[in-house]
Amino acid sequence: MEKRTDKNWYTLLFATGMVIVVGSLLAFIASSLKPKINENKRIEKQQNILYAMGVHENEGKGSVAFVEASKVADEFSKYVKKQLVITGDLDIVEDNDAYLIDIKKEQTKAKAGEKRRLPLFIGEKDGKTYYVAPIRGKGLWDAIWAYVAMDENMIVQGAYFDHQAETAGLGANIKQRFFMDDFIGEQLLDDNGIFKGITVSKSNSDPTNKIKNDNEVDAIAGATITGDGVSAMIKSDLRLYQPYFENLKTN
Amino acid sequence: MGLLSSKDSKLISDPLSDDNPITIQVLGICSALAITAELKASIVMAISVIFVMGAGNVVISLIRNIIPSKIRIIVQLTVVAALVIIVDQVLKAYSYSLSKELGAFIGLIITNCIIMGRFEAFALANGAWRSFLDGIGNALGYGLILIIVGFFRELLGSGTLLGFPVLGDPIEKTGLYSIGYENNGFMLLAPMALIVVGLIIWVQRYRNTDLIED
């Protein structure tokens, strides 16, 4: 005799029941944890912006150490003086929630021919002004993004890179200090003031990155596609900020 | 062992040596290639798999008599996927920095064939407690190999262990590098993980000739 669990009606019933049970369980967990997860993401954004402009707890040559999550709100309001949103022909407005702008959505908007909103965070630390811009691009497996702090000549003052799912030990190393710190002091413009970006190069024969005006940093071995993604997102996204800096100088 | 009967304790100890999931059962090779370029990633993956494997085996074992055999693979997949999503969400909410570290690995657990393999081979035919022990045992055996492979790949490929430069600084030429030693970039690439696993298999069969199949 056929077992009950082999019957078609039982299989269907079981499948339906399982989908309902597992589906509602996951939906319940996801929606009850959502506020907490979003809060964590918000804090992380503030930590990243502060990190790019040099507000962090790094020690020596060690690993990345952000400002503690409990202190981040205070430090953020202390160091970040202004948050701007730039649209179209330098239409600049202040917006204290500009750091929450979703760069991915803005990039999709720009592709659809709409105007893209560009957030820019102006920070001050030890009498120096930092202009921090968020950028986003594609790595090997998934999204990569960064916060780049520049001075008024578009010379990089600090950067924080992050990724969704790059390969551990290879592409994932873009968020390690040995890679990110190389960007400090690099120019985004060439010597004639034309935007050139910074290329992650496998052949710049400058592994210790002593030459700062070559628009190149040393690549990570085994992370070619991720490195190319970093170069590409710097070129495409930071270029959009150049008019702002030109305007800054003429005024 | 006082806590476990000798039959039960074999469920834990066998996968660590003579019935290792990677080197003997040849399961879970894909993740062993993907994530062992760093020791830390290996350890983290091992811990995550121990959790999912233990819990998954128990769940499957508890519902083993009511699973329709025609769709049992789909049921198993659903159980793993649900567990993995729960782990992912809870980590994101309560330990955000850790979840950033784990990132891609959590999703990778779903595709780990050890988990499906043990569901099929053990949990579907055994009680919850024994399935739990089997799950933990196999995950430990898997983790052990992962950590061995990760140790050699990070040491020889990057000259570091857990991120600490144990061999000196390759750029400033200190430590071992001052006498002409170079990191082997090959070790960071996935194929070298296969070769390291192959060497482990060789050593294991050399030490215990019973394992050699003709």
Interface residues (C-beta under 8 A of the other chain):
Chain A: T5 D6 Y10 T11 F14 A15 M18 V22 L25 L26 I29 A30 L33 K36 I37 N40 I43 E44 S63 W141 H163 Q164 A165 E166 T167 A168 G169 L170 A172 P207 T208 A221 G222
Chain B: A34 I35 A37 E38 A41 N65 I66 I67 P68 S69 K70 I71 I74 V75 T78 A82 I85 I86 Q89 V90 K92 A93 Y94 Y96 K100 G103 A104 F105 G107 R153 E154 G157 S158 G163 I171 G185 L188 L189
